[in-house]
Amino acid sequence: MSKFTGTTKEFKRYIGPHLRNLVQQITRRHRVAVGACEHCGADGKLEAAHVRGRDRTMIIDFLLGTPDSDASVNVDLKKFEQDFKREHDPVEKSILVLCTNCHRKYDSVPQNMVDTRADGRTNPAELLRHDILPISLQPARPDDFKAMLLKHQEAVIEVFYEDGSVGRKRWNASRFTETSNVFGNLRSRPEFHKGVWQESGIIKVNVRVTE
């Protein structure tokens, strides 16, 4: 049985790279399934971004039981890896699929500029000050989604919240036309307006055409 004994700082230095690679393995299939940036719809190179408040370092600190870099820890590595994987299940709870540009914007707000609540978790009102509400589509390509929506005139909007819950509502798209903008239509909804979705603790939205 493999064990690690040392400080949390040393754990992150030596075990951190393995966990980074593990995240890539965990999210590879999800990135392919999503197929496009969950913010802008771009379908180029896609990257896995941890949701603010649930990034890799925070998950490690939670599993180790302390954020103190000098704290001594004795870790069963096999169990830690199992627990680390479990913290990414379902993957939508912790991961956003973004293009390189949106990923850079998402990470641009320093953590020390983001307010936290009494329980130490990120305040939803302060998440993504640059206004990225990640929206993914099924089918992933906006043009394919639009064509199917025009054909079937109905979709399901899935709203993922910070606490892990998921809300679902029907979208009657009978008034959606060839000139309508998919993302513009979705972002114009009152619940997705700037400041509203942050206060509601929404972390991402997935929209699926129903056949």
C-alpha positions in Angstrom: 0.0 0.0 0.0 1.5 3.3 -1.1 1.6 6.1 1.4 2.9 9.7 1.5 4.2 11.3 4.6 5.2 15.0 4.6 3.8 18.5 4.6 0.8 19.5 2.5 3.2 21.8 0.5 5.3 18.8 -0.3 2.3 16.7 -1.2 1.1 19.3 -3.8 4.7 19.5 -5.2 5.2 15.8 -5.7 1.6 14.4 -6.1 0.1 17.5 -7.7 1.4 16.8 -11.3 -0.2 13.3 -11.1 -3.5 14.8 -10.0 -3.3 17.3 -12.8 -3.0 14.5 -15.3 -5.7 12.6 -13.6 -8.1 15.5 -14.1 -7.3 15.4 -17.9 -8.1 11.7 -17.9 -11.4 12.2 -16.0 -12.5 15.1 -18.3 -11.3 13.8 -21.7 -14.6 12.0 -22.6 -16.6 14.9 -21.2 -14.8 17.4 -23.3 -15.5 15.3 -26.4 -19.1 14.9 -25.5 -19.6 18.7 -24.9 -17.8 19.4 -28.1 -17.8 23.2 -27.9 -16.8 26.0 -25.5 -19.6 26.3 -22.8 -19.3 30.1 -23.0 -18.8 31.2 -26.6 -19.6 28.0 -28.6 -16.2 27.8 -30.2 -15.3 24.2 -31.2 -11.5 24.5 -31.5 -9.1 23.4 -28.7 -11.1 22.7 -25.6 -9.8 22.8 -22.0 -11.1 21.6 -18.7 -11.5 24.4 -16.2 -12.4 23.8 -12.5 -15.4 25.7 -11.3 -14.4 28.6 -9.0 -14.7 27.5 -5.5 -14.0 23.9 -6.5 -10.6 24.1 -8.1 -8.0 21.4 -7.8 -6.1 22.9 -4.9 -9.3 23.4 -2.9 -10.3 19.8 -3.5 -6.8 18.7 -2.3 -7.1 20.8 0.8 -10.5 19.5 1.5 -9.4 15.9 1.2 -6.2 16.5 3.3 -8.3 18.2 5.9 -6.2 21.4 6.0 -5.0 24.2 3.8 -1.9 24.8 6.0 1.1 24.3 3.8 3.3 23.3 6.8 0.8 20.8 8.2 2.1 17.2 8.4 0.0 14.6 6.6 0.1 10.9 6.2 -1.9 9.9 3.1 -3.0 6.6 1.7 -2.4 7.4 -2.0 -4.8 4.8 -3.4 -7.7 6.1 -1.2 -6.8 9.7 -1.9 -7.0 9.1 -5.6 -10.4 7.4 -5.2 -11.7 10.3 -3.1 -10.3 12.8 -5.6 -12.1 11.1 -8.5 -15.3 11.0 -6.4 -15.1 14.8 -5.9 -15.3 15.1 -9.7 -18.5 13.0 -10.0 -20.6 14.1 -11.7 -18.0 15.9 -13.7 -20.4 18.8 -14.4 -20.2 19.7 -10.7 -16.5 20.7 -10.8 -15.6 21.2 -14.5 -16.4 23.7 -17.2 -15.4 23.0 -20.8 -13.9 26.2 -22.3 -11.8 27.3 -25.2 -8.3 28.7 -24.4 -9.5 32.3 -24.6 -12.5 31.9 -22.3 -10.4 29.7 -19.9 -7.9 32.5 -19.7 -10.7 35.0 -18.9 -12.3 32.7 -16.4 -9.0 32.4 -14.5 -8.2 36.1 -14.8 -9.8 37.2 -11.4 -7.3 36.6 -8.6 -8.7 34.4 -5.8 -7.9 37.1 -3.2 -10.3 39.4 -5.1 -13.2 37.0 -4.8 -15.3 37.3 -1.6 -16.0 34.2 0.4 -18.9 33.4 2.7 -18.6 32.4 6.3 -18.3 28.7 5.4 -15.3 29.5 3.2 -17.0 28.8 -0.1 -16.9 31.3 -2.9 -19.7 33.9 -2.8 -21.9 33.2 -5.9 -22.4 37.0 -6.4 -18.7 37.4 -6.9 -18.2 34.5 -9.3 -17.1 35.3 -12.8 -17.0 39.1 -12.6 -16.2 39.1 -16.3 -19.7 37.7 -16.9 -19.1 34.2 -18.3 -22.2 32.1 -17.8 -21.1 28.8 -19.3 -23.8 27.5 -21.7 -23.4 24.2 -23.5 -25.6 22.9 -26.3 -26.7 19.4 -27.5 -25.9 19.1 -30.4 -22.7 21.0 -29.5 -22.2 23.1 -32.7 -24.5 26.2 -32.6 -25.5 25.7 -36.3 -26.5 22.1 -35.7 -28.3 23.0 -32.6 -30.2 25.8 -34.3 -31.2 23.5 -37.2 -32.6 20.9 -34.8 -34.3 23.5 -32.7 -36.1 24.9 -35.7 -37.2 21.4 -36.7 -38.4 20.2 -33.3 -39.2 23.6 -31.7 -38.6 22.3 -28.2 -35.6 21.9 -25.9 -34.8 21.2 -22.2 -32.8 23.8 -20.3 -30.7 22.2 -17.5 -29.4 24.6 -14.8 -26.5 23.5 -12.6 -26.2 25.1 -9.2 -23.2 25.6 -6.9 -24.7 23.2 -4.3 -24.7 20.3 -6.9 -28.5 20.5 -7.6 -29.8 20.6 -11.2 -33.0 22.4 -12.3 -34.8 21.5 -15.6 -37.3 23.5 -17.6 -39.0 23.1 -21.0 -38.2 25.6 -23.7 -41.0 26.1 -26.1 -39.2 27.4 -29.2 -42.1 27.8 -31.5 -41.2 31.5 -32.0 -37.5 30.8 -32.7 -36.7 31.7 -36.3 -33.8 31.5 -38.7 -32.6 34.9 -37.7 -32.7 34.2 -34.0 -29.4 34.0 -32.1 -29.2 30.9 -29.9 -26.9 32.3 -27.2 -28.5 35.8 -27.3 -31.9 34.2 -26.8 -30.7 32.2 -23.8 -28.7 35.0 -22.2 -31.7 37.4 -22.5 -33.7 35.3 -20.0 -34.2 37.1 -16.7 -32.7 34.3 -14.6 -29.5 34.5 -16.7 -29.1 38.3 -16.5 -25.9 39.7 -15.1 -25.9 39.6 -11.3 -29.0 37.4 -11.2 -27.4 34.1 -12.1 -24.5 34.8 -9.8 -26.8 35.5 -6.8 -28.8 32.3 -7.6 -25.6 30.2 -7.4 -25.8 29.1 -11.0 -22.5 27.7 -12.4 -23.5 26.5 -15.8 -26.4 25.8 -18.2 -26.9 23.0 -20.7 -29.6 23.1 -23.4 -30.7 19.9 -25.1 -33.0 19.7 -28.1 -35.8 17.2 -27.6 -36.8 15.1 -30.5 
